[in-house]
Amino acid sequence: MTDAEIVEQTIAFVKETLRGAEGGHDWFHIRRVFNNTLLIAKDEKVDVLVVSLAALLHDIADAKFHDGDEKIGPKMAREFLNSLEVPKKTITHVVKIIKHISFKNSLSRNKKQFKSRELQVVQDADRLDAIGAIGIARAFNYGGFKNRSLYDPEIQPKLNMTKEEYKKSNGPTINHFYEKLLLLKDGMKTDTGRKLAEGRHQFMLDYLQQFYDEWNGRL
């Protein structure tokens, strides 16, 4: 099977598996991350098959929709890629990316985290989809899915959370901007990621100013 055929089979698998998924973590999210990944990879020396498969499979079973179980996604990805007889080395790399891509894992105090240029490319691609206009839409979509309030001036954002604190966080959606979204720009690892993040970051700052002005009756 060629690399193109492997990617084609993976796209079909992900589309079917994520049918009916929450709107911020559905096939369209995957497609955007996949496209971002290919864009960033043009300027990076990376294994294109690895980053393609990791982008497509990174949210195949997001832990937040599986009672916090972080083992399901990597297991599903490994089993699927094994079924396509993808080389073991490629599978191992893809699974490691899936295990380490999330923002919450960057909060871990484990200093021996897995690193690779491929991880950085897919991570930047995924984080780009968490900021800007799309990021705002996804944040409020998930907040509604979890029945969280839009904003509560009495509840302050929790900064410098540990991984476990972040996983248990259930504050208003506006707090999520300060707890995650506004932090992503400075964590970009690639030149393309950094460039694309600038405009999306500013869009969020402008949005927040508009939000507070409307909330407080200034507009």
C-alpha positions as CSV (number, residue, x, y, z in Angstrom):
1,M,0.0,0.0,0.0
2,T,1.4,3.4,-0.9
3,D,1.6,6.3,1.5
4,A,-1.3,8.1,-0.4
5,E,-3.5,5.0,0.0
6,I,-2.7,4.7,3.7
7,V,-3.7,8.4,4.2
8,E,-6.9,7.8,2.2
9,Q,-7.8,4.8,4.3
10,T,-7.1,6.7,7.5
11,I,-9.3,9.6,6.4
12,A,-12.2,7.2,5.8
13,F,-11.6,5.5,9.2
14,V,-11.6,8.9,11.0
15,K,-14.7,10.2,9.2
16,E,-16.6,7.1,10.2
17,T,-15.3,6.9,13.8
18,L,-16.0,10.6,14.5
19,R,-19.5,10.6,13.0
20,G,-21.7,12.6,15.4
21,A,-18.8,13.8,17.6
22,E,-19.0,17.1,19.5
23,G,-18.6,20.0,17.0
24,G,-15.2,21.2,18.2
25,H,-13.6,17.7,18.0
26,D,-15.3,16.3,14.9
27,W,-14.1,15.4,11.4
28,F,-14.0,19.0,10.4
29,H,-11.6,19.8,13.3
30,I,-9.4,16.9,12.1
31,R,-9.5,18.1,8.5
32,R,-8.4,21.6,9.5
33,V,-5.5,20.3,11.6
34,F,-4.5,18.0,8.8
35,N,-4.5,20.9,6.4
36,N,-2.5,23.1,8.9
37,T,-0.1,20.2,9.3
38,L,0.6,19.9,5.6
39,L,1.1,23.7,5.3
40,I,3.6,23.8,8.2
41,A,5.4,20.7,7.0
42,K,6.3,22.4,3.7
43,D,8.9,24.4,5.5
44,E,10.1,21.6,7.9
45,K,12.3,18.5,7.4
46,V,9.8,16.0,8.7
47,D,8.4,12.6,7.7
48,V,5.2,13.6,5.9
49,L,3.5,10.3,6.4
50,V,4.1,10.4,10.2
51,V,2.7,14.0,10.5
52,S,-0.2,13.2,8.2
53,L,-1.3,10.1,10.2
54,A,-0.7,11.8,13.5
55,A,-2.8,14.8,12.5
56,L,-5.6,12.5,11.3
57,L,-5.6,10.3,14.3
58,H,-4.7,12.7,17.1
59,D,-8.3,13.0,18.4
60,I,-9.6,9.6,17.4
61,A,-10.7,9.1,21.0
62,D,-10.1,12.3,23.0
63,A,-9.8,11.5,26.6
64,K,-12.3,14.2,27.7
65,F,-15.0,12.2,26.0
66,H,-13.9,8.9,27.5
67,D,-13.9,9.6,31.2
68,G,-10.4,11.0,31.1
69,D,-8.9,7.7,29.8
70,E,-5.8,8.8,27.8
71,K,-5.0,5.2,26.7
72,I,-7.9,4.7,24.4
73,G,-6.8,7.0,21.6
74,P,-3.3,5.7,21.2
75,K,-4.6,2.1,21.4
76,M,-7.2,2.7,18.7
77,A,-4.6,4.4,16.4
78,R,-2.1,1.6,16.9
79,E,-4.6,-1.1,16.1
80,F,-5.9,0.7,13.0
81,L,-2.4,1.3,11.6
82,N,-1.4,-2.3,12.3
83,S,-4.4,-3.4,10.3
84,L,-3.0,-1.4,7.3
85,E,0.4,-3.0,7.9
86,V,2.1,0.4,8.3
87,P,5.8,0.0,9.3
88,K,6.3,-0.4,13.0
89,K,8.7,2.5,13.3
90,T,6.1,4.8,11.7
91,I,3.3,3.5,14.0
92,T,5.5,4.0,17.1
93,H,6.2,7.6,16.2
94,V,2.6,8.4,15.4
95,V,1.4,6.9,18.7
96,K,4.0,8.8,20.7
97,I,2.7,12.1,19.0
98,I,-0.8,11.3,20.0
99,K,0.2,10.6,23.6
100,H,2.1,13.9,23.9
101,I,0.2,16.4,21.6
102,S,-2.3,17.8,24.1
103,F,-2.0,21.1,25.9
104,K,-2.6,19.4,29.3
105,N,0.4,17.2,28.8
106,S,2.5,20.3,28.5
107,L,1.5,21.1,32.1
108,S,3.0,17.8,33.3
109,R,6.0,18.1,35.6
110,N,7.6,15.2,33.9
111,K,10.8,16.6,32.3
112,K,11.4,13.5,30.2
113,Q,8.6,14.1,27.7
114,F,8.9,12.8,24.2
115,K,10.1,15.3,21.6
116,S,10.4,15.2,17.8
117,R,10.1,17.7,15.0
118,E,7.1,15.8,13.8
119,L,5.4,16.3,17.1
120,Q,6.1,20.0,17.0
121,V,4.5,20.3,13.5
122,V,1.3,18.5,14.4
123,Q,1.1,20.3,17.8
124,D,1.4,23.7,16.2
125,A,-1.3,22.7,13.6
126,D,-3.6,21.5,16.4
127,R,-3.1,24.6,18.5
128,L,-3.7,26.9,15.6
129,D,-7.2,25.4,15.5
130,A,-7.7,26.3,19.1
131,I,-7.2,30.0,18.6
132,G,-8.6,32.8,16.4
133,A,-12.2,32.8,15.1
134,I,-12.4,29.0,15.0
135,G,-10.8,28.6,18.4
136,I,-13.4,31.0,19.9
137,A,-16.2,29.0,18.2
138,R,-14.9,25.7,19.5
139,A,-14.5,27.1,23.0
140,F,-18.1,28.2,23.3
141,N,-19.3,25.1,21.5
142,Y,-17.6,22.8,24.1
143,G,-18.7,25.1,26.9
144,G,-22.3,24.7,25.8
145,F,-21.8,20.9,25.4
146,K,-20.7,20.9,29.1
147,N,-23.4,23.4,30.2
148,R,-20.8,25.9,31.4
149,S,-21.6,29.6,31.9
150,L,-20.3,32.1,29.4
151,Y,-18.7,34.3,32.0
152,D,-18.9,35.0,35.7
153,P,-16.9,38.0,37.0
154,E,-16.9,36.3,40.5
155,I,-15.0,33.3,39.2
156,Q,-11.4,34.1,38.4
157,P,-9.3,32.1,35.9
158,K,-7.0,29.5,37.4
159,L,-3.5,30.2,36.2
160,N,-0.5,27.9,36.4
161,M,-2.6,24.8,36.9
162,T,-1.1,21.3,37.0
163,K,-2.2,18.7,34.5
164,E,-4.6,17.2,37.0
165,E,-6.1,20.6,38.0
166,Y,-6.6,21.4,34.3
167,K,-8.4,18.1,33.6
168,K,-10.8,18.8,36.4
169,S,-11.4,22.5,35.6
170,N,-15.0,23.4,34.8
171,G,-15.0,27.2,35.0
172,P,-16.8,29.7,32.6
173,T,-15.7,29.6,29.0
174,I,-14.2,33.1,29.1
175,N,-11.8,31.8,31.7
176,H,-10.5,29.2,29.2
177,F,-9.0,32.0,27.2
178,Y,-6.7,32.9,30.0
179,E,-6.1,29.3,31.2
180,K,-5.2,28.0,27.7
181,L,-6.0,29.9,24.5
182,L,-4.0,33.1,25.1
183,L,-1.0,31.0,26.1
184,L,-0.7,29.1,22.8
185,K,0.9,31.7,20.6
186,D,4.1,31.9,22.6
187,G,4.3,28.1,22.7
188,M,4.5,27.6,18.9
189,K,7.5,25.7,17.8
190,T,7.7,26.3,14.1
191,D,8.2,29.5,12.1
192,T,5.0,29.0,10.2
193,G,3.1,28.3,13.3
194,R,4.3,31.4,15.0
195,K,3.4,33.6,12.0
196,L,-0.1,32.2,11.7
197,A,-0.7,32.4,15.4
198,E,0.0,36.2,15.6
199,G,-3.2,37.2,13.7
200,R,-5.4,34.7,15.4
201,H,-4.1,35.7,18.8
202,Q,-4.8,39.4,18.2
203,F,-8.3,38.4,17.0
204,M,-9.0,36.8,20.4
205,L,-7.8,39.9,22.2
206,D,-10.1,42.1,20.1
207,Y,-12.9,39.7,20.7
208,L,-12.4,39.8,24.5
209,Q,-12.4,43.6,24.6
210,Q,-15.7,43.6,22.6
211,F,-17.1,41.0,24.9
212,Y,-16.3,43.0,28.1
213,D,-17.6,46.2,26.5
214,E,-20.9,44.6,25.7
215,W,-21.1,42.7,29.0
216,N,-20.6,46.0,30.9
217,G,-23.0,48.0,28.7
218,R,-20.3,50.2,27.2
219,L,-21.5,49.5,23.6
